Amino acid sequence: MLQLQPVHFHGQETHVLETHILIVDDEQHVLQSLSRALHAEPYILHLASGAEQGLDLLKQQPCKVVLSDQQMPGRQGLEFIREVKEIQPKAVCILLTGKGSLELYEEAFFETDVFNLLLKPWDTRQLKAAVRSAVLQFGQQSEQKATDWRHLRFLK
């Protein structure tokens, strides 16, 4: 039997039912570090060492949140996130980068629908808050869709 697990964020309590998080980075030590940072959180973590493996995992297991590195061989993080959105449009995406630039911010937020961008090295509290916020955003999207559907039923 599945149990709801409470998540507290800015005084709000929400419940998480099997919240799957996909983490993609080509550096094994970064994957391990991110996994350690989030191990006590109520999430099921899926780790991928590159974009192809991440897409394969996502096709097998839908994830509410995708956390991806920007600089990966073969495919940049933003390109990967665009492909994620084709497979799972509701996924809330966070981009990790060691090199922030105005162009990257503009492309991430205005062209690729990235929810949050974190700079490496990250602060663990900031990382946890960003992931919690992304989980809440996913839930709000689902609630909004349900509200829109109920509204449409009354228009008939």
C-alpha positions in Angstrom: 0.0 0.0 0.0 1.3 3.4 -0.9 1.5 6.1 1.8 1.4 9.8 1.4 4.5 11.5 2.8 4.3 15.1 4.1 6.6 17.7 2.6 6.9 21.1 4.3 7.8 24.1 2.2 7.5 27.7 3.5 5.0 26.7 6.1 2.8 24.8 3.6 2.3 21.0 3.9 1.7 19.0 0.8 1.7 15.3 0.4 3.9 13.4 -2.0 2.8 10.1 -3.5 5.7 8.3 -5.0 7.5 11.4 -6.3 9.9 10.2 -8.9 12.9 12.5 -9.6 15.3 12.0 -12.5 18.8 13.3 -12.1 21.1 13.5 -15.2 24.8 14.3 -15.1 27.7 12.8 -17.0 30.0 13.1 -13.9 29.6 10.1 -11.6 30.8 12.1 -8.5 28.1 14.8 -9.2 25.4 12.2 -9.4 26.5 10.7 -6.1 26.7 14.1 -4.5 23.2 15.0 -5.7 21.9 11.7 -4.6 23.4 12.1 -1.1 22.0 15.6 -0.8 18.5 14.4 -1.5 18.6 10.9 0.1 16.6 12.0 3.2 13.9 13.6 1.1 10.7 11.7 0.4 11.6 11.0 -3.3 12.4 8.1 -5.5 15.6 9.1 -7.3 16.5 7.8 -10.8 20.1 8.5 -11.8 21.3 8.7 -15.4 24.9 9.3 -16.6 23.8 11.1 -19.8 21.0 12.4 -21.8 20.3 9.1 -23.7 20.1 7.1 -20.5 17.9 9.8 -19.0 15.5 9.7 -21.9 15.3 5.9 -21.7 14.6 6.0 -18.0 11.9 8.7 -18.5 10.2 6.5 -21.1 10.0 3.7 -18.6 9.2 5.7 -15.5 7.5 9.1 -15.6 9.1 11.6 -13.3 7.6 14.8 -11.8 10.9 16.6 -11.6 14.0 16.4 -13.9 17.3 17.8 -12.6 19.9 18.0 -15.4 23.4 19.3 -15.9 23.9 21.7 -18.8 27.4 20.7 -19.9 27.2 17.0 -21.0 29.0 15.3 -23.9 26.8 14.8 -27.0 23.9 16.8 -25.8 23.5 20.0 -23.8 21.1 20.1 -20.9 18.7 22.5 -22.6 18.5 20.3 -25.6 17.9 17.3 -23.3 15.1 19.3 -21.5 13.4 20.1 -24.8 13.3 16.3 -25.5 12.0 15.6 -21.9 9.1 18.1 -22.5 8.2 16.2 -25.7 8.0 12.9 -23.8 6.5 14.3 -20.6 5.2 17.9 -21.0 4.3 18.3 -17.4 7.7 17.5 -16.0 9.2 20.4 -14.0 12.8 20.9 -15.0 15.8 22.3 -13.1 19.1 23.0 -14.8 22.5 22.8 -13.1 25.4 24.7 -14.6 28.9 25.7 -13.7 28.8 28.6 -16.2 25.9 31.0 -16.0 25.4 33.6 -18.7 22.6 36.0 -19.7 22.1 34.0 -22.9 21.7 30.8 -20.9 19.2 32.3 -18.5 17.2 33.7 -21.4 17.1 30.4 -23.3 16.4 28.4 -20.1 13.5 30.5 -18.8 11.9 31.9 -21.9 12.6 29.4 -24.6 12.9 26.0 -22.8 10.5 26.4 -19.9 13.1 25.6 -17.2 11.6 26.1 -13.7 14.8 26.8 -11.9 18.5 27.2 -12.7 21.2 26.3 -10.0 24.8 27.2 -10.2 27.6 24.7 -9.4 28.7 24.3 -6.7 25.2 24.3 -5.3 24.2 24.9 -1.7 22.4 21.8 -0.4 19.6 23.8 1.3 19.0 25.7 -1.9 19.0 22.4 -3.9 16.5 20.9 -1.6 14.3 24.0 -1.7 14.4 24.1 -5.5 13.4 20.4 -5.7 10.6 20.8 -3.2 9.4 23.9 -5.0 9.4 22.0 -8.3 7.4 19.2 -6.8 4.8 21.7 -5.6 4.8 23.3 -9.0 4.0 19.9 -10.5 1.1 19.5 -8.1 -0.2 23.0 -8.9 -0.1 22.2 -12.6 -2.2 19.0 -11.9 -4.6 20.9 -9.7 -5.0 23.6 -12.4 -5.7 21.0 -15.1 -8.4 19.4 -12.9 -9.9 22.8 -12.2 -9.9 23.7 -15.9 -11.6 20.3 -16.7 -14.3 20.9 -14.1 -14.9 24.4 -15.5 -15.2 23.0 -19.0 -17.8 20.5 -17.9 -20.0 23.3 -16.7 -19.7 25.1 -20.0 -21.5 22.3 -21.9 
